């Protein structure tokens, strides 16, 4: 396993996304949420494979409880996992600064309790729009939480380059999670990815397989996702040229960007953990193919790139 030393952490290049451990998640997930035993098998396979970084959220069902139980079960050999969890501000009008601060503190206490730890390594705003609405109070609250030792680093999960730009207005944030994949290079073309790197941010990339869409057969697509048929067929051609699977092609393309700290990937089974670890250690793609990817997939429609716009 590759690791990146940054901001006092040693972060595995593969961060295990655990939404699947708390709820049914992903367009290509046919097995549903695993039971506790299978969840522990997945987590054990991750730790044995060298993964030390795990991504969860309050909104991921009982994912936090699963992680907390696993890491305190006595069967795990990893003593200090890098845990990332997230929160959303409850949407209510005329909320005072004090009420927002109290709400964030209550969320921190809840996550600490569920994860069974005394400090959250990386605490992340789940909805970046909260920064536009409550930026100063959230920033000040994070500063207090860090001073009191309840969280170690503050972070933001974003969907757009504009949200990342807003996050950069506040010095408190040391980490960011962005959606990026072989079809979606908006953070590259906007220049924001480079800007984040130059500011020494920990950069987590999610949606490497676009919630599984990239791995589907083009002929199986339905609804407005049929518009993804041509790009997926082009991926098949590129993978044949490189002599590797589409999954390896997609993963290697993101993994080898110098700006990227770690890839956040969810799995449905322990076998999939092993497969993804093997791909993390897989070979690079050629510069010729990398250049082709930047050109061919420059203008993919937003309703393909944004899962919230998918319609069957």
Phi, psi and omega in degrees: 000135175276147177229150178242124176270118183201136176054033179086359178253159165240102191256128178293144182297337176252113171262126181280117173281134188243020175302322181295339180278347183245344181196168175289129189208136172101137183294333182260008181273108181257355185262347179077186181290130179285153176285177186299320180297314179293325177298316179295324178296319177298313182293322177297318179297324179295311181297317180297332180274001176100002179286130179235005184236131188226133184250129178216188179193157176301329184277358182268052178056233180257027180303317180299318179296321179298314179296316180300318179294319181296312186284351175246012184282343182088355181258354184265134182271355181266117186273324185232072179293149173272104183259131176247125172227165190226162178215159174236139175290132177293125186283105175218142181285155175057036178280128181282163178301319180296320179294321178295316179300314179298321180296315179297317177300319180294324178292319178299313180298321180295316180292321176300319180295314183291321180279348177060046178227169183259344179215136177275117182302311178225118182247126195236136171289123185281328182242104186297341178297337178298333179292322179294325184275319188228031189309310185292316182292322178295316179300313180295323179293318177300319179300319178294316181298322178290316178300322182277358176078015181277331172227156181262313180226143177264148185208170180222139171258125185238165174248331187232162177296325180298321178293322178295321177299319179295319178300324182290349177286346183244126183287345186293336188271121180257348183219155179215149174240128183233153174272127179203142178202182186298335177268341189240098181248027184299325180287338177280307184294332179283344182085357184290323180301315179296320180296318178298319180295317180294335176272007175062041178273146169287122185246109175264135179246122176254176178060035179300326177252014179051055182055029177096351182300319182299335184267357181280155175284133183306324183287350181266355184290146181230167176058217182286352176284350175298339177291347178271359184299313181296312177300321181292325176293324177293325176298322178299318179296313181296323180293325177291321178298320181277348181068037179217168179290160176300320180299315179295320178301311182295318182290313182297324181301316180279317184305321189269009172285129185298335183283337189278125178278309187205149178259124178268114182227132175268160180222164179251350183203165178294329178296322179292327175301311181298317179299316181292325176296319178298322179290323176302328180265006182285175187281165178282163173263161183289154177296328179298314179291322178300318179294321179298318181300316181298329182273312187295321186256029184290327188237047177290132181301145183300327182290352172268320185282336183252106182305333180291347180258000180292136179224131179270000000 
